[in-house]
């Protein structure tokens, strides 16, 4: 994120392509967010933790945890 910019405005500009007149790259930037997340170090770390907790037999009450494990195993 750029320095000296309101974080909320930055995220709104990044994710809201409705108001980006004359900016053909807006939709491409928006589509890049999920693909960048899937390959980020953060998601890999989360997936390792979730996989190890699933393999240890711990019961999870979080349905999204199982989905995350499936998503990372499918890569």
Backbone as ProteinMPNN parsed JSONL, in Angstrom:
{"seq_chain_A": "XXXXXXXXXXXXXXXXXXXXXXXXXXXXXXXXXXXXXXXXXXXXXXXXXXXXXXXXXXXXXXXXXXXXXXXXXXX", "coords_chain_A": {"N_chain_A": [[0.843, -1.165, 0.0], [0.53, 2.22, -0.808], [2.426, 4.876, 0.744], [1.188, 7.453, 2.933], [-1.543, 7.52, 2.255], [-5.028, 7.154, 2.601], [-6.001, 4.155, 3.945], [-8.545, 2.947, 3.608], [-9.682, 4.334, 1.441], [-7.832, 3.619, -0.503], [-8.224, 0.809, -0.704], [-10.894, 0.799, -1.538], [-10.667, 2.102, -4.041], [-9.115, 0.205, -5.31], [-10.726, -2.087, -5.387], [-13.204, -1.316, -6.424], [-14.341, -1.132, -9.432], [-16.297, 0.238, -10.749], [-16.249, 3.027, -10.815], [-14.022, 3.773, -12.199], [-13.373, 5.442, -14.604], [-12.168, 5.418, -17.876], [-10.031, 3.824, -17.23], [-8.77, 1.091, -18.183], [-7.389, -0.949, -16.981], [-8.479, -1.457, -14.51], [-10.378, -3.555, -14.094], [-8.734, -5.757, -14.553], [-6.879, -5.5, -12.456], [-8.595, -5.951, -10.334], [-9.356, -8.623, -10.78], [-6.944, -9.827, -10.341], [-6.478, -9.881, -7.613], [-7.637, -12.191, -6.131], [-6.104, -14.285, -7.288], [-3.489, -13.571, -6.627], [-3.66, -13.783, -3.849], [-4.087, -16.547, -3.494], [-1.585, -17.583, -4.046], [0.068, -16.491, -2.185], [2.413, -16.049, 0.552], [1.167, -15.912, 2.992], [-1.275, -17.352, 2.73], [-0.264, -19.88, 2.244], [1.021, -20.418, 4.658], [-1.188, -20.377, 6.407], [-2.58, -22.563, 5.344], [-0.824, -24.678, 5.875], [-0.907, -24.719, 8.679], [-3.622, -25.285, 9.076], [-3.854, -27.769, 7.81], [-2.125, -29.349, 9.356], [-3.451, -29.218, 11.807], [-5.821, -30.476, 11.113], [-4.888, -33.003, 10.478], [-4.013, -33.843, 12.926], [-6.157, -34.659, 14.28], [-7.712, -32.917, 15.664], [-10.833, -31.472, 16.389], [-12.617, -29.3, 14.359], [-14.662, -26.432, 14.45], [-15.157, -24.771, 12.479], [-16.413, -24.24, 9.393], [-15.203, -23.071, 7.159], [-12.559, -23.686, 7.447], [-12.188, -26.343, 6.626], [-12.8, -26.018, 3.95], [-10.708, -24.334, 3.144], [-8.517, -26.031, 3.456], [-9.094, -27.925, 1.487], [-8.947, -26.292, -0.799], [-6.228, -25.583, -0.856], [-5.023, -28.05, -1.093], [-5.746, -28.778, -3.635], [-4.079, -27.527, -5.371]], "CA_chain_A": [[0.0, 0.0, 0.0], [1.342, 3.441, -0.86], [2.516, 5.693, 1.951], [0.433, 8.701, 3.008], [-2.856, 7.405, 1.62], [-6.027, 6.568, 3.471], [-6.116, 2.745, 3.578], [-9.901, 2.626, 3.161], [-9.825, 4.856, 0.079], [-6.987, 2.794, -1.384], [-8.906, -0.469, -0.945], [-12.077, 1.066, -2.355], [-10.21, 2.352, -5.412], [-8.581, -1.041, -5.842], [-11.754, -3.109, -5.588], [-14.408, -0.799, -7.046], [-14.04, -0.745, -10.808], [-17.443, 0.967, -11.3], [-15.982, 4.452, -10.947], [-12.703, 3.979, -12.804], [-13.583, 5.847, -15.993], [-10.957, 5.54, -18.678], [-8.969, 2.985, -16.687], [-9.035, -0.27, -18.635], [-6.685, -1.892, -16.117], [-9.177, -1.621, -13.233], [-10.949, -4.899, -14.0], [-7.607, -6.678, -14.452], [-6.361, -5.418, -11.083], [-9.58, -6.589, -9.463], [-9.275, -10.068, -10.985], [-5.626, -10.286, -9.88], [-6.463, -9.988, -6.152], [-7.763, -13.574, -5.645], [-4.998, -15.138, -7.73], [-2.32, -13.223, -5.814], [-3.882, -14.315, -2.509], [-3.918, -18.005, -3.511], [-0.169, -17.942, -4.136], [0.828, -15.698, -1.214], [3.034, -16.748, 1.679], [0.196, -15.957, 4.078], [-2.217, -18.46, 2.545], [0.488, -21.128, 2.403], [1.216, -20.61, 6.091], [-2.491, -20.758, 6.952], [-2.904, -23.911, 4.882], [0.005, -25.631, 6.623], [-1.458, -24.81, 10.026], [-4.914, -25.965, 9.014], [-3.628, -29.17, 7.461], [-1.549, -30.045, 10.5], [-4.47, -29.379, 12.844], [-6.773, -31.483, 10.616], [-4.23, -34.317, 10.553], [-3.777, -34.208, 14.326], [-7.397, -35.172, 14.832], [-8.454, -31.879, 16.37], [-12.131, -31.162, 15.784], [-12.802, -27.895, 14.037], [-16.039, -25.988, 14.357], [-15.141, -23.739, 11.456], [-16.58, -24.875, 8.082], [-14.295, -22.518, 6.165], [-11.256, -24.33, 7.609], [-12.174, -27.514, 5.749], [-12.762, -25.519, 2.578], [-9.363, -23.83, 2.911], [-7.634, -27.198, 3.297], [-9.386, -28.487, 0.161], [-8.438, -25.374, -1.813], [-4.769, -25.622, -0.93], [-4.607, -29.371, -1.545], [-6.052, -28.934, -5.047], [-3.07, -26.843, -6.208]], "C_chain_A": [[0.896, 1.239, 0.0], [1.334, 4.188, 0.476], [1.618, 6.924, 1.811], [-0.882, 8.645, 2.234], [-3.794, 6.734, 2.611], [-6.23, 5.102, 3.05], [-7.5, 2.36, 3.051], [-10.115, 3.115, 1.73], [-9.016, 4.033, -0.912], [-7.683, 1.48, -1.718], [-10.17, -0.282, -1.776], [-11.705, 1.318, -3.81], [-9.74, 1.063, -6.078], [-9.689, -2.014, -6.214], [-13.003, -2.614, -6.298], [-14.099, -0.294, -8.444], [-15.185, 0.041, -11.45], [-17.124, 2.433, -11.593], [-14.636, 4.75, -11.593], [-12.859, 4.269, -14.293], [-12.251, 6.001, -16.711], [-9.803, 4.698, -18.183], [-9.273, 1.532, -17.026], [-8.383, -1.321, -17.741], [-7.401, -2.187, -14.808], [-9.729, -3.029, -13.067], [-9.839, -5.938, -13.864], [-7.005, -6.689, -13.057], [-7.297, -6.12, -10.116], [-9.517, -8.112, -9.578], [-7.966, -10.655, -10.467], [-5.597, -10.537, -8.369], [-6.61, -11.436, -5.679], [-6.604, -14.478, -6.074], [-3.72, -14.839, -6.947], [-2.449, -13.787, -4.4], [-3.604, -15.809, -2.473], [-2.458, -18.428, -3.523], [0.692, -17.194, -3.109], [1.41, -16.57, -0.099], [2.049, -16.888, 2.838], [-0.755, -17.139, 3.943], [-1.502, -19.8, 2.678], [0.715, -21.442, 3.875], [-0.087, -21.034, 6.77], [-2.834, -22.199, 6.588], [-2.092, -24.957, 5.63], [-0.544, -25.824, 8.036], [-2.779, -25.56, 10.052], [-4.752, -27.448, 8.721], [-3.075, -29.937, 8.645], [-2.575, -30.224, 11.615], [-5.507, -30.411, 12.41], [-6.182, -32.881, 10.736], [-4.003, -34.777, 11.988], [-5.04, -34.734, 14.999], [-8.191, -34.157, 15.623], [-9.768, -31.618, 15.639], [-12.225, -29.664, 15.557], [-14.291, -27.589, 13.947], [-16.183, -24.924, 13.282], [-15.266, -24.393, 10.075], [-15.619, -24.341, 7.033], [-12.901, -23.129, 6.281], [-11.149, -25.537, 6.686], [-12.09, -27.085, 4.289], [-11.36, -25.034, 2.228], [-8.392, -24.974, 2.679], [-7.851, -27.796, 1.913], [-8.815, -27.607, -0.934], [-6.932, -25.481, -1.97], [-4.271, -26.985, -1.382], [-4.827, -29.547, -3.043], [-5.024, -28.262, -5.946], [-2.015, -27.787, -6.654]], "O_chain_A": [[1.894, 1.296, 0.718], [0.363, 4.133, 1.23], [1.33, 7.373, 0.701], [-1.282, 9.636, 1.623], [-3.389, 5.85, 3.366], [-6.597, 4.843, 1.904], [-7.609, 1.535, 2.144], [-10.668, 2.392, 0.902], [-9.464, 3.779, -2.03], [-7.73, 1.08, -2.881], [-10.482, -1.115, -2.627], [-12.361, 0.802, -4.716], [-9.949, 0.862, -7.274], [-9.605, -2.691, -7.239], [-13.804, -3.436, -6.742], [-13.648, 0.838, -8.619], [-15.054, 0.472, -12.596], [-17.678, 3.011, -12.528], [-14.163, 5.885, -11.531], [-12.516, 3.44, -15.136], [-11.327, 6.639, -16.207], [-8.686, 4.846, -18.679], [-9.941, 0.829, -16.267], [-8.8, -2.479, -17.754], [-6.982, -3.075, -14.066], [-9.566, -3.635, -12.008], [-9.998, -6.908, -13.123], [-6.66, -7.747, -12.53], [-6.854, -6.801, -9.191], [-9.614, -8.812, -8.571], [-7.891, -11.851, -10.185], [-4.777, -11.322, -7.894], [-5.782, -11.888, -4.888], [-6.172, -15.34, -5.308], [-2.955, -15.752, -6.638], [-1.457, -14.223, -3.815], [-2.965, -16.3, -1.542], [-2.126, -19.518, -3.058], [1.92, -17.264, -3.168], [0.945, -17.683, 0.147], [2.093, -17.87, 3.58], [-1.015, -17.847, 4.916], [-2.086, -20.761, 3.178], [0.614, -22.595, 4.292], [-0.093, -21.938, 7.606], [-3.32, -22.961, 7.424], [-2.618, -26.012, 5.983], [-0.635, -26.949, 8.527], [-3.026, -26.372, 10.944], [-5.435, -28.284, 9.313], [-3.506, -31.059, 8.913], [-2.583, -31.25, 12.294], [-6.024, -31.149, 13.248], [-6.891, -33.833, 11.06], [-3.821, -35.969, 12.237], [-5.002, -35.196, 16.139], [-9.229, -34.488, 16.194], [-9.799, -31.553, 14.41], [-11.947, -28.866, 16.452], [-15.075, -28.388, 13.434], [-17.213, -24.256, 13.191], [-14.32, -25.039, 9.622], [-15.25, -25.067, 6.11], [-12.136, -23.098, 5.317], [-10.123, -25.729, 6.033], [-11.395, -27.711, 3.489], [-10.874, -25.296, 1.128], [-7.536, -24.894, 1.798], [-6.884, -28.139, 1.234], [-8.253, -28.117, -1.903], [-6.417, -25.473, -3.089], [-3.207, -27.077, -1.993], [-4.166, -30.378, -3.666], [-5.088, -28.412, -7.167], [-1.09, -27.389, -7.362]]}, "name": "protein", "num_of_chains": 1, "seq": "XXXXXXXXXXXXXXXXXXXXXXXXXXXXXXXXXXXXXXXXXXXXXXXXXXXXXXXXXXXXXXXXXXXXXXXXXXX"}
